Amino acid sequence: MQKPALMIEHFSALRKHLFRILIAIFLCVALMFAFTPQIVDFLALPIGGLDELVAIDVTESVGVFMRVALMCALVLASPYIAFELWLFAAPGLMPRARKFGLLGIPFVLVFFLAGIAFTYTLLLPSAIPFLLNFMDIEALPRVSSYINFVSALMFWIGIAFEFPLVVYLLTAMRLLEPRTLVRQWRIAIVIIAIAAAVITPTPDPINMSIVMAPLTVLYLISIGLSYLAALGRRHYLAK
């Protein structure tokens, strides 16, 4: 705040990085146009295929197509987005922190895809039958509501699966200590329960537990990775 010119310089640099991120997302959306029909068919398999869905509005199918293309583009571009954010933060980091940040970028996509796979293989097969047969009322799902529901669920759980990677990198950068994660485990469990309740597509405790269990395991994994990062950091400083 004492040097406003530096803040303007940082905002200008951030604008350039954000502009390149937008270009990357646009290119990925254009690329995903060729695969979106197949992806929509794949997303509809848990409910029995597209034949089980109906479209009411004239533009509903177009909206579904664009949403799926955008979601897939964000997943595909996630490593590049992380790389641009790393470029923005790198000048203010120590050499070791820059190195670990750069090495962690490829794993962004890996953890994201792991969260998507968990949602598709474990969560959706149990959640969709419950929703369709709740109170024994026959449901005729709209393609927009179903695809929006499935894509949002996959996206946010994919984001949640990034937590161990973020914790490891923050610890390696000396921005987080493993003791903090251990001391705050009770608060973490409460936050995980709230997040599971928000993410879970159904109000029953079974599906909430299906979401809460992996999030809890991810937190425990994060503690272990944080300790590994802290040990590696101390070993590096001891040299």
Rosetta constraint file for C-alpha pairs under 8 A:
AtomPair CA 1 CA 7 HARMONIC 7.65 0.50
AtomPair CA 3 CA 7 HARMONIC 7.10 0.50
AtomPair CA 4 CA 8 HARMONIC 6.41 0.50
AtomPair CA 5 CA 9 HARMONIC 6.30 0.50
AtomPair CA 6 CA 10 HARMONIC 6.27 0.50
AtomPair CA 7 CA 11 HARMONIC 6.19 0.50
AtomPair CA 8 CA 12 HARMONIC 6.09 0.50
AtomPair CA 9 CA 13 HARMONIC 6.29 0.50
AtomPair CA 10 CA 14 HARMONIC 6.11 0.50
AtomPair CA 11 CA 15 HARMONIC 6.10 0.50
AtomPair CA 12 CA 16 HARMONIC 6.54 0.50
AtomPair CA 13 CA 17 HARMONIC 6.47 0.50
AtomPair CA 13 CA 88 HARMONIC 7.16 0.50
AtomPair CA 14 CA 18 HARMONIC 6.13 0.50
AtomPair CA 14 CA 88 HARMONIC 6.60 0.50
AtomPair CA 15 CA 19 HARMONIC 6.05 0.50
AtomPair CA 16 CA 20 HARMONIC 6.33 0.50
AtomPair CA 17 CA 21 HARMONIC 6.22 0.50
AtomPair CA 17 CA 84 HARMONIC 5.84 0.50
AtomPair CA 17 CA 85 HARMONIC 7.30 0.50
AtomPair CA 17 CA 88 HARMONIC 7.10 0.50
AtomPair CA 18 CA 22 HARMONIC 6.22 0.50
AtomPair CA 18 CA 84 HARMONIC 7.89 0.50
AtomPair CA 19 CA 23 HARMONIC 6.37 0.50
AtomPair CA 20 CA 24 HARMONIC 6.21 0.50
AtomPair CA 20 CA 84 HARMONIC 7.91 0.50
AtomPair CA 21 CA 25 HARMONIC 6.20 0.50
AtomPair CA 21 CA 80 HARMONIC 7.49 0.50
AtomPair CA 21 CA 81 HARMONIC 5.87 0.50
AtomPair CA 21 CA 84 HARMONIC 7.11 0.50
AtomPair CA 22 CA 26 HARMONIC 6.11 0.50
AtomPair CA 23 CA 27 HARMONIC 6.22 0.50
AtomPair CA 24 CA 28 HARMONIC 6.15 0.50
AtomPair CA 24 CA 77 HARMONIC 6.64 0.50
AtomPair CA 24 CA 80 HARMONIC 7.67 0.50
AtomPair CA 25 CA 29 HARMONIC 6.08 0.50
AtomPair CA 25 CA 70 HARMONIC 7.98 0.50
AtomPair CA 25 CA 73 HARMONIC 5.99 0.50
AtomPair CA 25 CA 74 HARMONIC 6.40 0.50
AtomPair CA 25 CA 77 HARMONIC 6.14 0.50
AtomPair CA 26 CA 30 HARMONIC 6.30 0.50
AtomPair CA 26 CA 73 HARMONIC 7.92 0.50
AtomPair CA 27 CA 31 HARMONIC 6.22 0.50
AtomPair CA 28 CA 32 HARMONIC 6.04 0.50
AtomPair CA 28 CA 73 HARMONIC 4.83 0.50
AtomPair CA 28 CA 74 HARMONIC 7.73 0.50
AtomPair CA 28 CA 76 HARMONIC 6.90 0.50
AtomPair CA 28 CA 77 HARMONIC 6.68 0.50
AtomPair CA 29 CA 33 HARMONIC 6.37 0.50
AtomPair CA 29 CA 69 HARMONIC 5.62 0.50
AtomPair CA 29 CA 70 HARMONIC 5.69 0.50
AtomPair CA 29 CA 72 HARMONIC 7.58 0.50
AtomPair CA 29 CA 73 HARMONIC 5.02 0.50
AtomPair CA 30 CA 34 HARMONIC 7.86 0.50
AtomPair CA 31 CA 35 HARMONIC 7.80 0.50
AtomPair CA 32 CA 36 HARMONIC 5.85 0.50
AtomPair CA 32 CA 69 HARMONIC 5.54 0.50
AtomPair CA 32 CA 72 HARMONIC 6.93 0.50
AtomPair CA 32 CA 73 HARMONIC 6.50 0.50
AtomPair CA 33 CA 37 HARMONIC 7.96 0.50
AtomPair CA 33 CA 69 HARMONIC 6.15 0.50
AtomPair CA 35 CA 39 HARMONIC 6.30 0.50
AtomPair CA 36 CA 40 HARMONIC 6.06 0.50
AtomPair CA 36 CA 65 HARMONIC 6.63 0.50
AtomPair CA 36 CA 68 HARMONIC 6.60 0.50
AtomPair CA 36 CA 69 HARMONIC 5.82 0.50
AtomPair CA 37 CA 41 HARMONIC 6.33 0.50
AtomPair CA 37 CA 65 HARMONIC 7.44 0.50
AtomPair CA 38 CA 42 HARMONIC 6.23 0.50
AtomPair CA 39 CA 43 HARMONIC 6.13 0.50
AtomPair CA 39 CA 68 HARMONIC 7.77 0.50
AtomPair CA 40 CA 44 HARMONIC 6.23 0.50
AtomPair CA 40 CA 65 HARMONIC 7.71 0.50
AtomPair CA 40 CA 68 HARMONIC 7.20 0.50
AtomPair CA 40 CA 147 HARMONIC 7.84 0.50
AtomPair CA 41 CA 45 HARMONIC 6.60 0.50
AtomPair CA 41 CA 49 HARMONIC 6.58 0.50
AtomPair CA 41 CA 50 HARMONIC 6.48 0.50
AtomPair CA 42 CA 49 HARMONIC 7.94 0.50
AtomPair CA 43 CA 147 HARMONIC 7.30 0.50
AtomPair CA 43 CA 150 HARMONIC 7.41 0.50
AtomPair CA 44 CA 48 HARMONIC 6.47 0.50
AtomPair CA 44 CA 49 HARMONIC 4.64 0.50
AtomPair CA 44 CA 50 HARMONIC 5.63 0.50
AtomPair CA 44 CA 147 HARMONIC 7.69 0.50
AtomPair CA 45 CA 49 HARMONIC 4.58 0.50
AtomPair CA 45 CA 50 HARMONIC 7.61 0.50
AtomPair CA 46 CA 124 HARMONIC 6.82 0.50
AtomPair CA 46 CA 125 HARMONIC 6.18 0.50
AtomPair CA 46 CA 128 HARMONIC 7.48 0.50
AtomPair CA 47 CA 52 HARMONIC 6.95 0.50
AtomPair CA 47 CA 128 HARMONIC 6.91 0.50
AtomPair CA 48 CA 52 HARMONIC 6.13 0.50
AtomPair CA 49 CA 53 HARMONIC 7.61 0.50
AtomPair CA 50 CA 143 HARMONIC 7.80 0.50
AtomPair CA 52 CA 140 HARMONIC 7.46 0.50
AtomPair CA 52 CA 141 HARMONIC 7.42 0.50
AtomPair CA 53 CA 140 HARMONIC 6.80 0.50
AtomPair CA 53 CA 141 HARMONIC 5.43 0.50
AtomPair CA 53 CA 142 HARMONIC 5.42 0.50
AtomPair CA 53 CA 143 HARMONIC 5.13 0.50
AtomPair CA 54 CA 140 HARMONIC 7.28 0.50
AtomPair CA 54 CA 141 HARMONIC 6.49 0.50
AtomPair CA 54 CA 142 HARMONIC 4.83 0.50
AtomPair CA 54 CA 143 HARMONIC 5.55 0.50
AtomPair CA 55 CA 60 HARMONIC 6.14 0.50
AtomPair CA 55 CA 61 HARMONIC 6.85 0.50
AtomPair CA 55 CA 142 HARMONIC 5.61 0.50
AtomPair CA 55 CA 143 HARMONIC 5.71 0.50
AtomPair CA 55 CA 144 HARMONIC 7.32 0.50
AtomPair CA 56 CA 60 HARMONIC 6.96 0.50
AtomPair CA 56 CA 142 HARMONIC 7.27 0.50
AtomPair CA 59 CA 63 HARMONIC 6.25 0.50
AtomPair CA 60 CA 64 HARMONIC 6.28 0.50
AtomPair CA 60 CA 143 HARMONIC 7.68 0.50
AtomPair CA 60 CA 144 HARMONIC 6.27 0.50
AtomPair CA 61 CA 65 HARMONIC 6.15 0.50
AtomPair CA 61 CA 143 HARMONIC 7.51 0.50
AtomPair CA 61 CA 144 HARMONIC 7.30 0.50
AtomPair CA 62 CA 66 HARMONIC 6.25 0.50
AtomPair CA 63 CA 67 HARMONIC 6.11 0.50
AtomPair CA 63 CA 144 HARMONIC 7.43 0.50
AtomPair CA 64 CA 68 HARMONIC 6.17 0.50
AtomPair CA 64 CA 143 HARMONIC 7.44 0.50
AtomPair CA 64 CA 144 HARMONIC 5.69 0.50
AtomPair CA 64 CA 147 HARMONIC 6.79 0.50
AtomPair CA 64 CA 148 HARMONIC 7.55 0.50
AtomPair CA 65 CA 69 HARMONIC 6.19 0.50
AtomPair CA 66 CA 70 HARMONIC 6.07 0.50
AtomPair CA 67 CA 71 HARMONIC 6.13 0.50
AtomPair CA 67 CA 148 HARMONIC 7.69 0.50
AtomPair CA 68 CA 72 HARMONIC 6.06 0.50
AtomPair CA 68 CA 147 HARMONIC 7.85 0.50
AtomPair CA 68 CA 151 HARMONIC 7.15 0.50
AtomPair CA 69 CA 73 HARMONIC 6.02 0.50
AtomPair CA 70 CA 74 HARMONIC 6.21 0.50
AtomPair CA 71 CA 75 HARMONIC 6.45 0.50
AtomPair CA 71 CA 151 HARMONIC 7.18 0.50
AtomPair CA 71 CA 155 HARMONIC 7.45 0.50
AtomPair CA 72 CA 76 HARMONIC 6.10 0.50
AtomPair CA 73 CA 77 HARMONIC 5.89 0.50
AtomPair CA 74 CA 78 HARMONIC 5.85 0.50
AtomPair CA 75 CA 109 HARMONIC 7.01 0.50
AtomPair CA 75 CA 112 HARMONIC 7.24 0.50
AtomPair CA 76 CA 109 HARMONIC 7.39 0.50
AtomPair CA 77 CA 81 HARMONIC 6.10 0.50
AtomPair CA 78 CA 82 HARMONIC 6.12 0.50
AtomPair CA 78 CA 108 HARMONIC 6.76 0.50
AtomPair CA 78 CA 109 HARMONIC 6.34 0.50
AtomPair CA 79 CA 83 HARMONIC 6.11 0.50
AtomPair CA 79 CA 105 HARMONIC 5.67 0.50
AtomPair CA 79 CA 106 HARMONIC 5.99 0.50
AtomPair CA 79 CA 107 HARMONIC 7.91 0.50
AtomPair CA 79 CA 108 HARMONIC 5.82 0.50
AtomPair CA 79 CA 109 HARMONIC 6.04 0.50
AtomPair CA 80 CA 84 HARMONIC 6.22 0.50
AtomPair CA 81 CA 85 HARMONIC 6.33 0.50
AtomPair CA 82 CA 86 HARMONIC 6.08 0.50
AtomPair CA 82 CA 105 HARMONIC 6.15 0.50
AtomPair CA 82 CA 108 HARMONIC 7.60 0.50
AtomPair CA 83 CA 87 HARMONIC 6.18 0.50
AtomPair CA 83 CA 102 HARMONIC 7.28 0.50
AtomPair CA 83 CA 105 HARMONIC 6.40 0.50
AtomPair CA 84 CA 88 HARMONIC 6.33 0.50
AtomPair CA 85 CA 89 HARMONIC 6.29 0.50
AtomPair CA 86 CA 90 HARMONIC 5.60 0.50
AtomPair CA 86 CA 98 HARMONIC 7.84 0.50
AtomPair CA 86 CA 101 HARMONIC 6.74 0.50
AtomPair CA 86 CA 102 HARMONIC 7.08 0.50
AtomPair CA 87 CA 91 HARMONIC 7.59 0.50
AtomPair CA 89 CA 93 HARMONIC 6.77 0.50
AtomPair CA 90 CA 98 HARMONIC 5.70 0.50
AtomPair CA 93 CA 97 HARMONIC 5.83 0.50
AtomPair CA 93 CA 98 HARMONIC 5.92 0.50
AtomPair CA 93 CA 173 HARMONIC 7.67 0.50
AtomPair CA 94 CA 98 HARMONIC 6.21 0.50
AtomPair CA 94 CA 173 HARMONIC 7.66 0.50
AtomPair CA 95 CA 99 HARMONIC 6.21 0.50
AtomPair CA 96 CA 100 HARMONIC 6.27 0.50
AtomPair CA 96 CA 172 HARMONIC 7.83 0.50
AtomPair CA 96 CA 173 HARMONIC 7.35 0.50
AtomPair CA 97 CA 101 HARMONIC 6.01 0.50
AtomPair CA 97 CA 169 HARMONIC 7.82 0.50
AtomPair CA 97 CA 172 HARMONIC 6.23 0.50
AtomPair CA 97 CA 173 HARMONIC 4.55 0.50
AtomPair CA 97 CA 174 HARMONIC 7.97 0.50
AtomPair CA 98 CA 102 HARMONIC 6.16 0.50
AtomPair CA 99 CA 103 HARMONIC 6.23 0.50
AtomPair CA 100 CA 104 HARMONIC 6.08 0.50
AtomPair CA 100 CA 169 HARMONIC 6.51 0.50
AtomPair CA 100 CA 172 HARMONIC 6.89 0.50
AtomPair CA 100 CA 173 HARMONIC 7.72 0.50
AtomPair CA 101 CA 105 HARMONIC 6.67 0.50
AtomPair CA 101 CA 169 HARMONIC 6.22 0.50
AtomPair CA 104 CA 108 HARMONIC 6.98 0.50
AtomPair CA 104 CA 165 HARMONIC 7.31 0.50
AtomPair CA 104 CA 169 HARMONIC 7.25 0.50
AtomPair CA 105 CA 109 HARMONIC 7.97 0.50
AtomPair CA 106 CA 110 HARMONIC 7.12 0.50
AtomPair CA 107 CA 111 HARMONIC 6.11 0.50
AtomPair CA 107 CA 165 HARMONIC 7.58 0.50
AtomPair CA 108 CA 112 HARMONIC 6.16 0.50
AtomPair CA 108 CA 162 HARMONIC 6.71 0.50
AtomPair CA 108 CA 165 HARMONIC 7.55 0.50
AtomPair CA 109 CA 113 HARMONIC 6.05 0.50
AtomPair CA 110 CA 114 HARMONIC 6.21 0.50
AtomPair CA 111 CA 115 HARMONIC 6.37 0.50
AtomPair CA 111 CA 158 HARMONIC 7.06 0.50
AtomPair CA 111 CA 161 HARMONIC 5.66 0.50
AtomPair CA 111 CA 162 HARMONIC 5.62 0.50
AtomPair CA 111 CA 165 HARMONIC 7.91 0.50
AtomPair CA 112 CA 116 HARMONIC 6.43 0.50
AtomPair CA 112 CA 158 HARMONIC 4.45 0.50
AtomPair CA 112 CA 159 HARMONIC 6.29 0.50
AtomPair CA 112 CA 161 HARMONIC 6.21 0.50
AtomPair CA 112 CA 162 HARMONIC 6.42 0.50
AtomPair CA 113 CA 117 HARMONIC 6.04 0.50
AtomPair CA 113 CA 158 HARMONIC 6.61 0.50
AtomPair CA 114 CA 118 HARMONIC 6.17 0.50
AtomPair CA 114 CA 158 HARMONIC 6.99 0.50
AtomPair CA 114 CA 161 HARMONIC 7.18 0.50
AtomPair CA 115 CA 119 HARMONIC 6.28 0.50
AtomPair CA 115 CA 154 HARMONIC 7.00 0.50
AtomPair CA 115 CA 157 HARMONIC 5.46 0.50
AtomPair CA 115 CA 158 HARMONIC 4.06 0.50
AtomPair CA 115 CA 159 HARMONIC 7.45 0.50
AtomPair CA 115 CA 160 HARMONIC 7.40 0.50
AtomPair CA 115 CA 161 HARMONIC 5.42 0.50
AtomPair CA 116 CA 120 HARMONIC 6.19 0.50
AtomPair CA 116 CA 154 HARMONIC 4.98 0.50
AtomPair CA 116 CA 155 HARMONIC 6.98 0.50
AtomPair CA 116 CA 157 HARMONIC 6.81 0.50
AtomPair CA 116 CA 158 HARMONIC 5.38 0.50
AtomPair CA 117 CA 121 HARMONIC 5.95 0.50
AtomPair CA 118 CA 122 HARMONIC 5.61 0.50
AtomPair CA 118 CA 123 HARMONIC 6.84 0.50
AtomPair CA 119 CA 123 HARMONIC 4.79 0.50
AtomPair CA 119 CA 124 HARMONIC 6.05 0.50
AtomPair CA 119 CA 153 HARMONIC 7.36 0.50
AtomPair CA 119 CA 154 HARMONIC 5.81 0.50
AtomPair CA 119 CA 157 HARMONIC 7.16 0.50
AtomPair CA 120 CA 124 HARMONIC 5.49 0.50
AtomPair CA 120 CA 125 HARMONIC 7.40 0.50
AtomPair CA 120 CA 154 HARMONIC 7.42 0.50
AtomPair CA 121 CA 125 HARMONIC 6.72 0.50
AtomPair CA 122 CA 126 HARMONIC 6.95 0.50
AtomPair CA 123 CA 127 HARMONIC 6.04 0.50
AtomPair CA 123 CA 207 HARMONIC 7.16 0.50
AtomPair CA 123 CA 210 HARMONIC 6.81 0.50
AtomPair CA 123 CA 211 HARMONIC 7.45 0.50
AtomPair CA 124 CA 128 HARMONIC 5.70 0.50
AtomPair CA 124 CA 150 HARMONIC 7.95 0.50
AtomPair CA 125 CA 129 HARMONIC 7.06 0.50
AtomPair CA 126 CA 130 HARMONIC 6.75 0.50
AtomPair CA 126 CA 207 HARMONIC 7.23 0.50
AtomPair CA 127 CA 131 HARMONIC 6.27 0.50
AtomPair CA 127 CA 201 HARMONIC 6.87 0.50
AtomPair CA 127 CA 202 HARMONIC 6.58 0.50
AtomPair CA 127 CA 207 HARMONIC 6.57 0.50
AtomPair CA 128 CA 132 HARMONIC 6.10 0.50
AtomPair CA 129 CA 133 HARMONIC 6.06 0.50
AtomPair CA 130 CA 134 HARMONIC 5.81 0.50
AtomPair CA 130 CA 202 HARMONIC 7.67 0.50
AtomPair CA 131 CA 202 HARMONIC 6.86 0.50
AtomPair CA 132 CA 137 HARMONIC 7.62 0.50
AtomPair CA 132 CA 138 HARMONIC 6.93 0.50
AtomPair CA 132 CA 139 HARMONIC 5.72 0.50
AtomPair CA 133 CA 137 HARMONIC 6.14 0.50
AtomPair CA 133 CA 138 HARMONIC 6.72 0.50
AtomPair CA 133 CA 139 HARMONIC 7.56 0.50
AtomPair CA 141 CA 145 HARMONIC 7.02 0.50
AtomPair CA 141 CA 146 HARMONIC 6.45 0.50
AtomPair CA 142 CA 146 HARMONIC 6.18 0.50
AtomPair CA 143 CA 147 HARMONIC 5.98 0.50
AtomPair CA 144 CA 148 HARMONIC 5.86 0.50
AtomPair CA 145 CA 149 HARMONIC 5.99 0.50
AtomPair CA 146 CA 150 HARMONIC 6.16 0.50
AtomPair CA 147 CA 151 HARMONIC 5.85 0.50
AtomPair CA 148 CA 152 HARMONIC 5.94 0.50
AtomPair CA 149 CA 153 HARMONIC 6.15 0.50
AtomPair CA 150 CA 154 HARMONIC 6.20 0.50
AtomPair CA 151 CA 155 HARMONIC 6.02 0.50
AtomPair CA 152 CA 156 HARMONIC 6.18 0.50
AtomPair CA 153 CA 157 HARMONIC 6.18 0.50
AtomPair CA 153 CA 199 HARMONIC 6.70 0.50
AtomPair CA 153 CA 200 HARMONIC 7.98 0.50
AtomPair CA 153 CA 201 HARMONIC 7.79 0.50
AtomPair CA 154 CA 158 HARMONIC 5.90 0.50
AtomPair CA 155 CA 159 HARMONIC 6.28 0.50
AtomPair CA 156 CA 160 HARMONIC 6.24 0.50
AtomPair CA 156 CA 199 HARMONIC 7.43 0.50
AtomPair CA 157 CA 161 HARMONIC 6.28 0.50
AtomPair CA 157 CA 199 HARMONIC 7.60 0.50
AtomPair CA 158 CA 162 HARMONIC 6.91 0.50
AtomPair CA 159 CA 163 HARMONIC 7.59 0.50
AtomPair CA 160 CA 215 HARMONIC 7.44 0.50
AtomPair CA 161 CA 215 HARMONIC 7.71 0.50
AtomPair CA 161 CA 218 HARMONIC 7.17 0.50
AtomPair CA 162 CA 166 HARMONIC 6.28 0.50
AtomPair CA 163 CA 167 HARMONIC 6.13 0.50
AtomPair CA 163 CA 218 HARMONIC 7.24 0.50
AtomPair CA 163 CA 219 HARMONIC 7.65 0.50
AtomPair CA 163 CA 222 HARMONIC 7.17 0.50
AtomPair CA 164 CA 168 HARMONIC 6.15 0.50
AtomPair CA 164 CA 218 HARMONIC 6.29 0.50
AtomPair CA 164 CA 219 HARMONIC 6.95 0.50
AtomPair CA 164 CA 221 HARMONIC 6.49 0.50
AtomPair CA 164 CA 222 HARMONIC 4.36 0.50
AtomPair CA 164 CA 225 HARMONIC 7.10 0.50
AtomPair CA 165 CA 169 HARMONIC 6.25 0.50
AtomPair CA 165 CA 222 HARMONIC 7.53 0.50
AtomPair CA 166 CA 170 HARMONIC 6.07 0.50
AtomPair CA 167 CA 171 HARMONIC 6.10 0.50
AtomPair CA 167 CA 176 HARMONIC 7.46 0.50
AtomPair CA 167 CA 222 HARMONIC 6.03 0.50
AtomPair CA 167 CA 223 HARMONIC 7.99 0.50
AtomPair CA 167 CA 225 HARMONIC 7.48 0.50
AtomPair CA 167 CA 226 HARMONIC 6.25 0.50
AtomPair CA 168 CA 172 HARMONIC 6.15 0.50
AtomPair CA 168 CA 222 HARMONIC 6.87 0.50
AtomPair CA 168 CA 225 HARMONIC 5.49 0.50
AtomPair CA 168 CA 226 HARMONIC 5.02 0.50
AtomPair CA 168 CA 229 HARMONIC 6.00 0.50
AtomPair CA 169 CA 173 HARMONIC 6.10 0.50
AtomPair CA 169 CA 229 HARMONIC 7.67 0.50
AtomPair CA 170 CA 174 HARMONIC 6.28 0.50
AtomPair CA 170 CA 175 HARMONIC 5.11 0.50
AtomPair CA 170 CA 176 HARMONIC 5.51 0.50
AtomPair CA 171 CA 175 HARMONIC 5.66 0.50
AtomPair CA 171 CA 176 HARMONIC 4.59 0.50
AtomPair CA 171 CA 177 HARMONIC 5.85 0.50
AtomPair CA 171 CA 178 HARMONIC 7.42 0.50
AtomPair CA 171 CA 226 HARMONIC 5.72 0.50
AtomPair CA 171 CA 229 HARMONIC 5.87 0.50
AtomPair CA 171 CA 230 HARMONIC 6.20 0.50
AtomPair CA 172 CA 226 HARMONIC 7.82 0.50
AtomPair CA 172 CA 229 HARMONIC 5.09 0.50
AtomPair CA 172 CA 230 HARMONIC 6.33 0.50
AtomPair CA 172 CA 232 HARMONIC 7.77 0.50
AtomPair CA 172 CA 233 HARMONIC 6.17 0.50
AtomPair CA 176 CA 180 HARMONIC 7.47 0.50
AtomPair CA 177 CA 181 HARMONIC 7.24 0.50
AtomPair CA 177 CA 226 HARMONIC 7.09 0.50
AtomPair CA 177 CA 230 HARMONIC 7.32 0.50
AtomPair CA 178 CA 182 HARMONIC 6.44 0.50
AtomPair CA 178 CA 223 HARMONIC 6.00 0.50
AtomPair CA 178 CA 226 HARMONIC 5.25 0.50
AtomPair CA 178 CA 227 HARMONIC 5.65 0.50
AtomPair CA 178 CA 230 HARMONIC 7.44 0.50
AtomPair CA 179 CA 183 HARMONIC 6.08 0.50
AtomPair CA 180 CA 184 HARMONIC 6.13 0.50
AtomPair CA 181 CA 185 HARMONIC 6.16 0.50
AtomPair CA 181 CA 223 HARMONIC 6.35 0.50
AtomPair CA 182 CA 223 HARMONIC 7.08 0.50
AtomPair CA 184 CA 188 HARMONIC 6.18 0.50
AtomPair CA 185 CA 189 HARMONIC 6.18 0.50
AtomPair CA 186 CA 190 HARMONIC 6.50 0.50
AtomPair CA 187 CA 191 HARMONIC 6.22 0.50
AtomPair CA 188 CA 192 HARMONIC 6.01 0.50
AtomPair CA 189 CA 193 HARMONIC 6.11 0.50
AtomPair CA 189 CA 216 HARMONIC 7.11 0.50
AtomPair CA 190 CA 194 HARMONIC 6.28 0.50
AtomPair CA 191 CA 195 HARMONIC 6.06 0.50
AtomPair CA 192 CA 196 HARMONIC 5.97 0.50
AtomPair CA 192 CA 212 HARMONIC 6.43 0.50
AtomPair CA 192 CA 215 HARMONIC 6.58 0.50
AtomPair CA 192 CA 216 HARMONIC 6.95 0.50
AtomPair CA 193 CA 197 HARMONIC 6.15 0.50
AtomPair CA 193 CA 212 HARMONIC 6.21 0.50
AtomPair CA 194 CA 198 HARMONIC 6.28 0.50
AtomPair CA 195 CA 199 HARMONIC 6.03 0.50
AtomPair CA 196 CA 200 HARMONIC 5.61 0.50
AtomPair CA 196 CA 208 HARMONIC 5.78 0.50
AtomPair CA 196 CA 209 HARMONIC 7.77 0.50
AtomPair CA 196 CA 211 HARMONIC 5.61 0.50
AtomPair CA 196 CA 212 HARMONIC 5.34 0.50
AtomPair CA 197 CA 203 HARMONIC 7.70 0.50
AtomPair CA 197 CA 208 HARMONIC 6.05 0.50
AtomPair CA 199 CA 211 HARMONIC 7.81 0.50
AtomPair CA 200 CA 207 HARMONIC 6.54 0.50
AtomPair CA 200 CA 208 HARMONIC 5.56 0.50
AtomPair CA 200 CA 211 HARMONIC 6.71 0.50
AtomPair CA 201 CA 207 HARMONIC 7.88 0.50
AtomPair CA 202 CA 207 HARMONIC 6.63 0.50
AtomPair CA 202 CA 208 HARMONIC 7.51 0.50
AtomPair CA 203 CA 207 HARMONIC 7.78 0.50
AtomPair CA 203 CA 208 HARMONIC 7.44 0.50
AtomPair CA 204 CA 208 HARMONIC 6.60 0.50
AtomPair CA 205 CA 209 HARMONIC 5.92 0.50
AtomPair CA 206 CA 210 HARMONIC 6.33 0.50
AtomPair CA 207 CA 211 HARMONIC 6.45 0.50
AtomPair CA 208 CA 212 HARMONIC 5.98 0.50
AtomPair CA 209 CA 213 HARMONIC 5.74 0.50
AtomPair CA 210 CA 214 HARMONIC 7.20 0.50
AtomPair CA 211 CA 215 HARMONIC 6.57 0.50
AtomPair CA 212 CA 216 HARMONIC 6.10 0.50
AtomPair CA 213 CA 217 HARMONIC 6.27 0.50
AtomPair CA 214 CA 218 HARMONIC 5.95 0.50
AtomPair CA 215 CA 219 HARMONIC 6.27 0.50
AtomPair CA 216 CA 220 HARMONIC 6.40 0.50
AtomPair CA 217 CA 221 HARMONIC 6.11 0.50
AtomPair CA 218 CA 222 HARMONIC 5.98 0.50
AtomPair CA 219 CA 223 HARMONIC 6.38 0.50
AtomPair CA 220 CA 224 HARMONIC 6.49 0.50
AtomPair CA 221 CA 225 HARMONIC 6.13 0.50
AtomPair CA 222 CA 226 HARMONIC 5.92 0.50
AtomPair CA 223 CA 227 HARMONIC 6.33 0.50
AtomPair CA 224 CA 228 HARMONIC 6.35 0.50
AtomPair CA 225 CA 229 HARMONIC 6.09 0.50
AtomPair CA 226 CA 230 HARMONIC 6.10 0.50
AtomPair CA 227 CA 231 HARMONIC 6.11 0.50
AtomPair CA 228 CA 232 HARMONIC 6.15 0.50
AtomPair CA 229 CA 233 HARMONIC 6.03 0.50
AtomPair CA 230 CA 234 HARMONIC 6.21 0.50
AtomPair CA 231 CA 235 HARMONIC 6.15 0.50
AtomPair CA 232 CA 236 HARMONIC 6.12 0.50
AtomPair CA 233 CA 237 HARMONIC 6.26 0.50
AtomPair CA 234 CA 238 HARMONIC 6.02 0.50
AtomPair CA 235 CA 239 HARMONIC 6.62 0.50
